[in-house]
Amino acid sequence: MTKWVYLFREGNAEMRDLLGGKGAGLAEMVRAGLPVPPGFTITTQACNAYFANNKRFPEGMWDQTLEALREVERETGKRFGDPANPLLVSVRSGAKFSMPGMMDTVLNLGLNDRTVEGLARLTNNERFAYDAYRRFVSMFGRIVKGIDGEKFEEILNSYKEKTEGKQDTDLTADMLKQIVADFKALYQRELGEPFPEDPYEQLRAAIAAVFDSWMGKRAVDYRNFHKIPHDLCTAVNIVTMVFGNMGYDSGTGVAFTRDPSTGEKVLYGEYLPNAQGEDVVAGIRTPKRIAQLAQEMPEVYKQFEEIAQRLERHYREMQDLEFTVERGKLWMLQTRRGQRTAAAAVKIAVDMVHEGLITKEEAVQRVEPAQVYQLLLPRFDERDKQRAADEGALLGRGLNASPGAASGMAVFDADTAQALGREGKAVILVRPETSPDDVHGMLEARGILTQHGGATSHAAVVARGLGKPCVAGAEAIRVGVKQFTANGVVVREGDLISIDGTTGEIFRGPIKTVVPEFKKEVQLQELLSWADEFRR
């Protein structure tokens, strides 16, 4: 019988082909004794067999999944579907190569009308339990069943408008109960069937949805652009839920062991208190800088900083980390190679040689020819930027999420960006926040501008991987239908704008560019000199 399922403790970092990057990373962190929630990985082989078998689970896979789930129950002391002490899990994708946001994740799986009450009693926190439940119903409906996510957002926003702060954290327990009821009514209307109460039915459907997301449009577009083979498939990681939305002693975040924009050796990232991981990467709320965690939860920050340094030394590579803090306890949810800009790639490679982490040969191999080319692309002329600012063309500033300079027509949806980009026109994709479904427009746009979100949001991570400028979290702008307003100015679709991803500035109209001076690129020169040594 083929082994389709591996507990985290059975894997290691060398098993990326079989367990995917996320599964291998979780397994390696468990082997290193780091705080990882119990769980297991369904292999990429199982995914390939699923597609070969006309989208049916291969023989033995479901039984092995149930066996692994029983082992997680033993480790946690909780039981799946038990109203008295329910085990809840996340179902997460994870291919061999990092594809941030391109496949699907379902959180809080195992909740139903009985287990939500048990969760509320266990935690003595009814608001938290129903917040988790409303998230699960909307994610399951959107990701597993294909219901338009905007329909859930409309309901949620209608309740947020009734609160003083108009944030999801301002919703009361009674409001959240009503949102759950409204979400389930929407589910029934859209699908003609009730929301599934059976946790095992939920789990089967979520695993299949994650497998299916490997062949989703955004994942295929991303693989085509990055020349990732289509036959690698994704693993599925089933992870015990830990909760960042249990109050202000809890939170969730994403961090890099070095600055992914500049390469500077500093812990770089963001977190949101009283939130779940989807809130950070989706860019729905603009998060806090990771350094603020040192003030708010100093012991947690110190532990996280130590783990980050340890993982970077272990992998000898800049790491992208996901974490959750549940009632003051730190949990690690992911470690993987961090996406970075061309400038950061050069600096990190050269610095790691000087730090004794890697060899000169490895440094040269880690920087791609396309990244060297990106470093020599034109940048905005500082004098012309100053002229534009003096003339009132500076519309505002956001977070400098991915460096570079771009001018183009403002467009407000991914389909238009793709169509115009393919015609050879320069466009800037402007969104309230980007979702993974926008990736086809991001691939064709010259740059990306978002009203919400941070430097670890989906838009920023993908932009850095593509080498495109991105200004995120520009809360000074208000994105509407086919236009945005900023500083008293209305910018409509087709109007020319310029964004500077290095400074976070947004301008009306075009800005002149200048060619960078090669003699100032000291670390690039050093790297290229090493390449010359090996060529000789």
Secondary structure by P-SEA (a helix, b strand, c coil): ccccccccccccccccccccaaaaaaaaaaaacccccccccccaaaaaaaaaaccccccaaaaaaaaaaaaaaaaaccccccccbbbbbbbbbbccccccccccccccccccaaaaaaaaaaaccaaaaaaaaaaaaaaaacccccccaaaaaaaaaaaaaaccccccccccaaaaaaaaaaaaaaaaaaccccccccaaaaaaaaaaaaaaaaacaaaaaaaaaacccccbbbbbbbbcccccccccccccccccccccccccccccccccccccaaaaaacccccccaaaaaaacaaaaaaaaaaaaaaaaaaccbbbbbbbbcccbbbbcccccccccaaaaaaaaaaaaaaccccaaaaaaaccaaaaaaaacccccaaaaaaaaaaccccccccccbbbbbbccccccaaaaaaaaaabbbbbbbcccccccaaaaaaaccbbbbcccccccaaaaaaaaacbbbbcccccccccccccccccccccccbbbbbccccccccccbbbbbbcccccaaaaaaaaaaaaaaac
